[in-house]
């Protein structure tokens, strides 16, 4: 906890203290050194050299096997992204061995007829209960309601203030050619430049990683170049080391070990605050059914979040074809229904049916799942001038004027929608995003 608080630069609140205690107890029960857990909490570099120095300072290096043993352990591990999984395997095997030992003691007592049968049965029950509860010391006691209500909720660790916090997952859907890939790239580029994705406001620049598993480099480069110039024109150029990308047009199979390990290494190397990956259908090639492929793919994406220490994640997915008897295309992600429940936020881009919407390429921003937390979202998007998309907020039935609408786009609007856009006074003093 001291290491985490030092890295955070402030005392821990009750919620964080409880979570850290539970996580640390589990790691230590699995046999991991205190120094390793502290280094992870402080988000410090953790390798054989730093571990050797730390253990030598603590006086426990030789008890852990020495420097050579640390290097051998390091070389035997494919990626540290799976460290917690490895620890769980070690803990599980230890519990099996303890159960085997308890069974041996019981069978020995049976064969030797030690005491009465009832006494032997009681000892067997106690032994087996001890195996079951060997990690019971890591269980946090249930809290009283009054204590729970007195705790102060932490301010989210914002990646994009008011929009995405660390560990948040946003999935964006649309039809083919609906503009979701451009919106994802725009969100990442503006975040890397220190620009709010919807508003004309500055934020702290964040490190981003784009993994495009669908488009080829000649398709990606022109749009990224245009967005890079747009950010510079706003006085917020993207610096070196802020925006990283991997273009894999042949797709990935994150249900397989090779691509999963490659992505884990990439994330560990980049250490992004914000990740965009997709589209969803290009992240597995195993040919399994939607339901069979969904769970291992979700597990792989969770591994990515853990390897990045909680980077916010933005994914794109396609939506099903429009049914003949429906006016609007279903915006849920195609495939397993598990994807409806997985992300914290799910929105789709749907062509607006408003008059003049086609000329502006007006898109409704439609939620297809209820949000788990309150965030600031626009109501619509339209085609922008400097950027591919411009966010619009609606008040009543009239969209608030966008800061990047061209004269042609304004002229295409109905008269009642041009209030405040072509010099007409705005009685409500509507404010642009």
ZAKE-959262 format. One record per residue (C-alpha): x negated, y, z negated. Coordinates in nm, 3 decimals. Layout:
BEGIN
+---------+---------+---------+
!    east !   north !      up !
+---------+---------+---------+
!       X !       Y !       Z !
...
+---------+---------+---------+
END
This chain:
BEGIN
+---------+---------+---------+
!    east !   north !      up !
+---------+---------+---------+
!   0.000 !   0.000 !   0.000 !
!  -0.289 !   0.234 !  -0.075 !
!  -0.433 !   0.170 !   0.272 !
!  -0.099 !   0.240 !   0.440 !
!  -0.037 !   0.553 !   0.236 !
!  -0.385 !   0.679 !   0.320 !
!  -0.327 !   0.631 !   0.691 !
!   0.015 !   0.794 !   0.662 !
!  -0.120 !   1.092 !   0.473 !
!   0.158 !   1.100 !   0.213 !
!   0.302 !   0.887 !  -0.069 !
!   0.524 !   0.595 !   0.023 !
!   0.899 !   0.612 !  -0.020 !
!   1.087 !   0.331 !  -0.188 !
!   1.203 !   0.163 !   0.131 !
!   0.853 !   0.140 !   0.276 !
!   0.709 !   0.021 !  -0.055 !
!   0.958 !  -0.266 !  -0.073 !
!   0.898 !  -0.374 !   0.288 !
!   0.520 !  -0.359 !   0.250 !
!   0.525 !  -0.561 !  -0.071 !
!   0.734 !  -0.833 !   0.095 !
!   0.515 !  -0.843 !   0.408 !
!   0.189 !  -0.840 !   0.211 !
!   0.308 !  -1.119 !  -0.019 !
!   0.391 !  -1.335 !   0.282 !
!   0.053 !  -1.274 !   0.445 !
!  -0.140 !  -1.347 !   0.126 !
!   0.067 !  -1.660 !   0.059 !
!  -0.032 !  -1.780 !   0.406 !
!  -0.398 !  -1.757 !   0.302 !
!  -0.498 !  -1.437 !   0.481 !
!  -0.761 !  -1.220 !   0.304 !
!  -0.654 !  -0.905 !   0.122 !
!  -0.905 !  -0.705 !   0.329 !
!  -0.741 !  -0.818 !   0.655 !
!  -0.395 !  -0.717 !   0.534 !
!  -0.525 !  -0.380 !   0.414 !
!  -0.697 !  -0.314 !   0.747 !
!  -0.377 !  -0.390 !   0.936 !
!  -0.177 !  -0.164 !   0.706 !
!  -0.420 !   0.121 !   0.759 !
!  -0.422 !   0.048 !   1.135 !
!  -0.800 !   0.026 !   1.122 !
!  -1.018 !  -0.165 !   1.370 !
!  -1.025 !  -0.529 !   1.263 !
!  -1.296 !  -0.751 !   1.412 !
!  -1.570 !  -0.983 !   1.277 !
!  -1.810 !  -0.693 !   1.220 !
!  -1.569 !  -0.471 !   1.025 !
!  -1.435 !  -0.774 !   0.834 !
!  -1.790 !  -0.883 !   0.743 !
!  -1.867 !  -0.538 !   0.609 !
!  -1.543 !  -0.520 !   0.413 !
!  -1.576 !  -0.868 !   0.261 !
!  -1.941 !  -0.806 !   0.173 !
!  -1.836 !  -0.487 !  -0.006 !
!  -1.571 !  -0.684 !  -0.196 !
!  -1.822 !  -0.958 !  -0.282 !
!  -1.610 !  -1.232 !  -0.122 !
!  -1.793 !  -1.286 !   0.207 !
!  -1.956 !  -1.616 !   0.111 !
!  -1.635 !  -1.749 !  -0.045 !
!  -1.465 !  -1.691 !   0.291 !
!  -1.733 !  -1.892 !   0.473 !
!  -1.981 !  -1.619 !   0.565 !
!  -2.033 !  -1.402 !   0.871 !
!  -2.085 !  -1.697 !   1.108 !
!  -1.752 !  -1.850 !   1.006 !
!  -1.574 !  -1.519 !   1.072 !
!  -1.715 !  -1.506 !   1.426 !
!  -1.612 !  -1.867 !   1.484 !
!  -1.259 !  -1.793 !   1.365 !
!  -1.243 !  -1.484 !   1.588 !
!  -1.357 !  -1.680 !   1.895 !
!  -1.097 !  -1.950 !   1.829 !
!  -0.804 !  -1.705 !   1.839 !
!  -0.676 !  -1.611 !   2.188 !
!  -0.518 !  -1.281 !   2.074 !
!  -0.455 !  -1.110 !   1.741 !
!  -0.103 !  -1.027 !   1.859 !
!   0.000 !  -1.375 !   1.741 !
!  -0.171 !  -1.350 !   1.400 !
!   0.155 !  -1.358 !   1.207 !
!   0.274 !  -1.658 !   1.408 !
!  -0.052 !  -1.840 !   1.334 !
!  -0.011 !  -1.758 !   0.965 !
!   0.342 !  -1.899 !   0.972 !
!   0.209 !  -2.223 !   1.126 !
!  -0.056 !  -2.251 !   0.853 !
!   0.205 !  -2.189 !   0.583 !
!   0.445 !  -2.443 !   0.736 !
!   0.177 !  -2.712 !   0.756 !
!   0.076 !  -2.646 !   0.395 !
!   0.435 !  -2.696 !   0.289 !
!   0.455 !  -3.024 !   0.476 !
!   0.137 !  -3.144 !   0.301 !
!   0.282 !  -3.046 !  -0.037 !
!   0.602 !  -3.235 !   0.046 !
!   0.400 !  -3.542 !   0.145 !
!   0.211 !  -3.526 !  -0.187 !
!   0.537 !  -3.500 !  -0.382 !
!   0.676 !  -3.799 !  -0.191 !
!   0.362 !  -4.001 !  -0.269 !
!   0.394 !  -3.928 !  -0.640 !
!   0.758 !  -4.034 !  -0.632 !
!   0.682 !  -4.362 !  -0.451 !
!   0.397 !  -4.436 !  -0.693 !
!   0.633 !  -4.388 !  -0.988 !
!   0.889 !  -4.620 !  -0.820 !
!   0.635 !  -4.893 !  -0.755 !
!   0.490 !  -4.877 !  -1.107 !
!   0.831 !  -4.840 !  -1.274 !
!   0.701 !  -4.547 !  -1.480 !
!   0.967 !  -4.452 !  -1.737 !
!   1.331 !  -4.485 !  -1.648 !
!   1.480 !  -4.446 !  -1.302 !
!   1.663 !  -4.131 !  -1.416 !
!   1.339 !  -3.975 !  -1.542 !
!   1.160 !  -4.060 !  -1.215 !
!   1.448 !  -3.909 !  -1.018 !
!   1.434 !  -3.588 !  -1.223 !
!   1.058 !  -3.559 !  -1.167 !
!   1.110 !  -3.615 !  -0.793 !
!   1.376 !  -3.344 !  -0.781 !
!   1.147 !  -3.101 !  -0.965 !
!   0.856 !  -3.181 !  -0.734 !
!   1.062 !  -3.130 !  -0.420 !
!   1.218 !  -2.812 !  -0.560 !
!   0.867 !  -2.684 !  -0.629 !
!   0.773 !  -2.742 !  -0.266 !
!   1.086 !  -2.560 !  -0.151 !
!   1.026 !  -2.264 !  -0.382 !
!   0.648 !  -2.239 !  -0.354 !
!   0.686 !  -1.899 !  -0.187 !
!   0.971 !  -1.784 !  -0.407 !
!   0.741 !  -1.527 !  -0.568 !
!   0.752 !  -1.336 !  -0.238 !
!   1.130 !  -1.296 !  -0.256 !
!   1.230 !  -0.944 !  -0.355 !
!   1.513 !  -0.938 !  -0.610 !
!   1.853 !  -0.820 !  -0.491 !
!   1.896 !  -0.451 !  -0.561 !
!   2.175 !  -0.292 !  -0.757 !
!   2.404 !  -0.062 !  -0.556 !
!   2.324 !   0.242 !  -0.772 !
!   1.950 !   0.189 !  -0.728 !
!   2.001 !   0.145 !  -0.355 !
!   2.197 !   0.471 !  -0.323 !
!   1.932 !   0.665 !  -0.518 !
!   1.661 !   0.575 !  -0.267 !
!   1.564 !   0.845 !  -0.018 !
!   1.581 !   0.749 !   0.349 !
!   1.261 !   0.816 !   0.535 !
!   1.256 !   1.048 !   0.834 !
!   1.213 !   0.827 !   1.141 !
!   0.865 !   0.814 !   1.289 !
!   0.966 !   0.997 !   1.603 !
!   0.809 !   0.921 !   1.938 !
!   1.050 !   1.161 !   2.109 !
!   1.220 !   1.374 !   1.840 !
!   1.593 !   1.311 !   1.823 !
!   1.581 !   1.049 !   2.098 !
!   1.348 !   0.757 !   2.026 !
!   1.168 !   0.654 !   1.708 !
!   0.908 !   0.383 !   1.662 !
!   1.056 !   0.031 !   1.700 !
!   1.354 !   0.170 !   1.898 !
!   1.464 !  -0.013 !   2.214 !
!   1.652 !   0.160 !   2.496 !
!   1.780 !  -0.034 !   2.796 !
!   1.895 !   0.154 !   3.106 !
!   2.106 !  -0.015 !   3.372 !
!   2.236 !   0.084 !   3.715 !
!   2.305 !  -0.065 !   4.053 !
!   2.042 !  -0.123 !   4.318 !
!   1.887 !   0.211 !   4.414 !
!   2.069 !   0.383 !   4.129 !
!   1.764 !   0.580 !   4.017 !
!   1.689 !   0.400 !   3.690 !
!   1.321 !   0.341 !   3.777 !
!   1.272 !   0.711 !   3.849 !
!   1.443 !   0.805 !   3.523 !
!   1.216 !   0.570 !   3.327 !
!   0.905 !   0.715 !   3.490 !
!   1.032 !   1.068 !   3.427 !
!   1.089 !   0.995 !   3.057 !
!   0.735 !   0.857 !   3.027 !
!   0.569 !   1.137 !   3.224 !
!   0.740 !   1.412 !   3.027 !
!   0.662 !   1.241 !   2.697 !
!   0.296 !   1.204 !   2.794 !
!   0.290 !   1.573 !   2.889 !
!   0.448 !   1.679 !   2.562 !
!   0.784 !   1.770 !   2.717 !
!   1.126 !   1.667 !   2.586 !
!   1.295 !   1.432 !   2.838 !
!   1.625 !   1.621 !   2.846 !
!   1.560 !   1.970 !   2.709 !
!   1.331 !   2.258 !   2.795 !
!   1.132 !   2.200 !   2.478 !
!   0.783 !   2.092 !   2.378 !
!   0.707 !   1.779 !   2.175 !
!   0.385 !   1.620 !   2.056 !
!   0.230 !   1.439 !   2.357 !
!   0.239 !   1.061 !   2.319 !
!   0.042 !   0.780 !   2.480 !
!   0.256 !   0.581 !   2.723 !
!   0.228 !   0.254 !   2.913 !
!   0.426 !   0.178 !   3.230 !
!   0.443 !  -0.185 !   3.348 !
!   0.619 !  -0.189 !   3.685 !
!   0.695 !  -0.548 !   3.780 !
!   0.888 !  -0.468 !   4.097 !
!   0.743 !  -0.185 !   4.307 !
!   0.415 !  -0.176 !   4.496 !
!   0.154 !   0.096 !   4.444 !
!   0.244 !   0.288 !   4.766 !
!   0.601 !   0.313 !   4.631 !
!   0.498 !   0.419 !   4.281 !
!   0.217 !   0.666 !   4.354 !
!   0.411 !   0.942 !   4.541 !
!   0.674 !   0.978 !   4.271 !
!   0.423 !   0.973 !   3.987 !
!   0.217 !   1.232 !   4.171 !
!   0.520 !   1.459 !   4.211 !
!   0.607 !   1.426 !   3.842 !
!   0.247 !   1.488 !   3.740 !
!   0.247 !   1.813 !   3.937 !
!   0.587 !   1.911 !   3.793 !
!   0.451 !   1.874 !   3.440 !
!   0.146 !   2.083 !   3.526 !
!   0.372 !   2.351 !   3.677 !
!   0.549 !   2.371 !   3.338 !
!   0.214 !   2.435 !   3.171 !
!   0.192 !   2.082 !   3.029 !
!  -0.055 !   1.881 !   3.238 !
!  -0.093 !   1.514 !   3.148 !
!  -0.441 !   1.458 !   3.009 !
!  -0.663 !   1.160 !   3.074 !
!  -0.581 !   0.872 !   2.842 !
!  -0.215 !   0.974 !   2.795 !
!  -0.048 !   0.777 !   3.076 !
!  -0.151 !   0.419 !   3.151 !
!   0.012 !   0.191 !   3.407 !
!   0.004 !  -0.161 !   3.544 !
!   0.168 !  -0.224 !   3.882 !
!   0.256 !  -0.591 !   3.931 !
!   0.498 !  -0.610 !   4.227 !
!   0.493 !  -0.991 !   4.225 !
!   0.652 !  -0.985 !   3.882 !
!   0.554 !  -1.147 !   3.553 !
!   0.652 !  -1.459 !   3.366 !
!   0.655 !  -1.354 !   3.003 !
!   0.797 !  -1.694 !   2.907 !
!   0.459 !  -1.841 !   3.007 !
!   0.144 !  -1.823 !   2.797 !
!  -0.084 !  -1.662 !   3.059 !
!   0.122 !  -1.350 !   3.137 !
!   0.227 !  -1.315 !   2.775 !
!  -0.137 !  -1.315 !   2.660 !
!  -0.232 !  -1.070 !   2.938 !
!   0.039 !  -0.825 !   2.832 !
!  -0.059 !  -0.858 !   2.465 !
!  -0.423 !  -0.777 !   2.549 !
!  -0.315 !  -0.481 !   2.762 !
!  -0.098 !  -0.339 !   2.484 !
!  -0.372 !  -0.389 !   2.224 !
!  -0.619 !  -0.209 !   2.447 !
!  -0.393 !   0.087 !   2.536 !
!  -0.218 !   0.116 !   2.195 !
!   0.083 !   0.305 !   2.342 !
!   0.350 !   0.493 !   2.151 !
!   0.604 !   0.442 !   2.429 !
!   0.629 !   0.143 !   2.665 !
!   0.840 !   0.099 !   2.978 !
!   0.856 !  -0.246 !   3.134 !
!   1.078 !  -0.407 !   3.391 !
!   1.305 !  -0.460 !   3.561 !
!   1.430 !  -0.742 !   3.345 !
!   1.485 !  -0.992 !   3.626 !
!   1.115 !  -0.967 !   3.729 !
!   0.985 !  -1.062 !   3.382 !
!   1.041 !  -1.436 !   3.417 !
!   1.002 !  -1.681 !   3.704 !
!   1.068 !  -2.010 !   3.527 !
!   1.396 !  -2.075 !   3.706 !
!   1.586 !  -2.139 !   3.382 !
!   1.945 !  -2.030 !   3.338 !
!   2.019 !  -1.684 !   3.203 !
!   2.085 !  -1.816 !   2.852 !
!   1.780 !  -2.044 !   2.850 !
!   1.545 !  -1.770 !   2.972 !
!   1.679 !  -1.490 !   2.752 !
!   1.555 !  -1.610 !   2.413 !
!   1.189 !  -1.677 !   2.508 !
!   1.182 !  -1.351 !   2.703 !
!   1.317 !  -1.161 !   2.401 !
!   1.053 !  -1.332 !   2.188 !
!   0.782 !  -1.215 !   2.428 !
!   0.910 !  -0.857 !   2.419 !
!   0.918 !  -0.869 !   2.039 !
!   0.556 !  -0.983 !   2.049 !
!   0.475 !  -0.677 !   2.261 !
!   0.636 !  -0.449 !   2.005 !
!   0.437 !  -0.612 !   1.725 !
!   0.111 !  -0.593 !   1.922 !
!   0.171 !  -0.220 !   1.976 !
!   0.253 !  -0.166 !   1.607 !
!   0.608 !  -0.059 !   1.684 !
!   0.592 !   0.137 !   2.008 !
!   0.932 !   0.254 !   2.131 !
!   1.038 !   0.048 !   2.431 !
!   1.241 !   0.152 !   2.735 !
!   1.353 !  -0.121 !   2.975 !
!   1.546 !  -0.126 !   3.297 !
!   1.792 !  -0.389 !   3.410 !
!   2.034 !  -0.433 !   3.696 !
!   2.409 !  -0.437 !   3.646 !
!   2.651 !  -0.686 !   3.807 !
!   2.815 !  -0.619 !   4.141 !
!   3.132 !  -0.415 !   4.132 !
!   3.447 !  -0.622 !   4.112 !
!   3.706 !  -0.559 !   4.383 !
!   3.977 !  -0.471 !   4.131 !
!   3.769 !  -0.220 !   3.932 !
!   3.705 !   0.149 !   4.003 !
!   3.369 !   0.159 !   3.826 !
!   3.085 !  -0.091 !   3.839 !
!   3.026 !  -0.287 !   3.519 !
!   2.711 !  -0.140 !   3.363 !
!   2.619 !  -0.419 !   3.123 !
!   2.282 !  -0.584 !   3.198 !
!   2.315 !  -0.878 !   3.430 !
!   2.238 !  -1.217 !   3.276 !
!   2.276 !  -1.343 !   2.922 !
!   2.518 !  -1.170 !   2.685 !
!   2.231 !  -1.166 !   2.433 !
!   2.099 !  -0.856 !   2.608 !
!   2.413 !  -0.668 !   2.504 !
!   2.310 !  -0.705 !   2.140 !
!   1.932 !  -0.684 !   2.162 !
!   1.852 !  -0.311 !   2.214 !
!   1.940 !  -0.031 !   1.974 !
!   2.069 !   0.178 !   2.265 !
!   2.215 !   0.074 !   2.600 !
!   2.321 !   0.318 !   2.875 !
!   2.403 !   0.293 !   3.241 !
!   2.386 !   0.538 !   3.531 !
!   2.721 !   0.540 !   3.710 !
!   2.813 !   0.763 !   4.009 !
!   3.052 !   1.032 !   3.890 !
!   3.399 !   1.050 !   4.037 !
!   3.419 !   1.428 !   3.980 !
!   3.486 !   1.655 !   4.277 !
!   3.152 !   1.761 !   4.426 !
!   2.965 !   1.488 !   4.239 !
!   2.843 !   1.312 !   4.552 !
!   2.672 !   1.628 !   4.687 !
!   2.489 !   1.676 !   4.355 !
!   2.426 !   1.302 !   4.314 !
!   2.602 !   1.341 !   3.981 !
!   2.567 !   1.039 !   3.751 !
!   2.759 !   0.970 !   3.432 !
!   2.544 !   0.850 !   3.140 !
!   2.768 !   0.570 !   3.012 !
!   2.698 !   0.370 !   2.695 !
!   2.763 !  -0.004 !   2.728 !
!   2.697 !  -0.077 !   2.361 !
!   2.753 !   0.114 !   2.039 !
!   2.440 !   0.293 !   1.911 !
!   2.283 !   0.177 !   1.587 !
!   2.166 !   0.528 !   1.499 !
!   2.269 !   0.879 !   1.594 !
!   2.059 !   1.028 !   1.872 !
!   2.077 !   1.318 !   2.118 !
!   2.186 !   1.201 !   2.464 !
!   2.305 !   1.396 !   2.768 !
!   2.645 !   1.330 !   2.918 !
!   2.539 !   1.329 !   3.283 !
!   2.243 !   1.353 !   3.519 !
!   2.222 !   1.517 !   3.857 !
!   1.951 !   1.530 !   4.119 !
!   1.683 !   1.779 !   4.018 !
!   1.444 !   1.999 !   4.212 !
!   1.110 !   1.971 !   4.031 !
!   1.197 !   1.639 !   3.865 !
!   1.401 !   1.350 !   4.008 !
!   1.674 !   1.390 !   3.748 !
!   1.817 !   1.684 !   3.557 !
!   2.018 !   1.627 !   3.240 !
!   2.357 !   1.790 !   3.192 !
!   2.554 !   1.827 !   2.873 !
!   2.928 !   1.860 !   2.899 !
!   3.146 !   2.094 !   2.700 !
!   3.510 !   2.037 !   2.778 !
!   3.532 !   1.959 !   3.148 !
!   3.255 !   2.190 !   3.273 !
!   2.892 !   2.083 !   3.288 !
!   2.638 !   2.315 !   3.128 !
!   2.410 !   2.463 !   3.390 !
!   2.091 !   2.273 !   3.459 !
!   1.765 !   2.464 !   3.475 !
!   1.650 !   2.296 !   3.799 !
!   1.958 !   2.313 !   4.022 !
!   1.883 !   2.443 !   4.370 !
!   2.094 !   2.711 !   4.537 !
!   2.238 !   2.447 !   4.769 !
!   2.342 !   2.230 !   4.476 !
!   2.508 !   2.527 !   4.304 !
!   2.692 !   2.619 !   4.624 !
!   2.824 !   2.261 !   4.650 !
!   2.995 !   2.288 !   4.312 !
!   3.365 !   2.377 !   4.284 !
!   3.427 !   2.738 !   4.180 !
!   3.528 !   2.647 !   3.823 !
!   3.192 !   2.469 !   3.775 !
!   2.976 !   2.760 !   3.897 !
!   3.035 !   2.966 !   3.582 !
!   2.699 !   3.079 !   3.455 !
!   2.512 !   2.928 !   3.751 !
!   2.548 !   3.189 !   4.026 !
!   2.554 !   3.505 !   3.814 !
!   2.914 !   3.466 !   3.701 !
!   2.936 !   3.563 !   3.331 !
!   2.978 !   3.271 !   3.094 !
!   3.229 !   3.362 !   2.820 !
!   3.119 !   3.073 !   2.599 !
!   2.747 !   3.151 !   2.644 !
!   2.681 !   2.793 !   2.733 !
!   2.325 !   2.685 !   2.678 !
!   2.119 !   2.483 !   2.924 !
!   1.940 !   2.169 !   2.829 !
+---------+---------+---------+
END
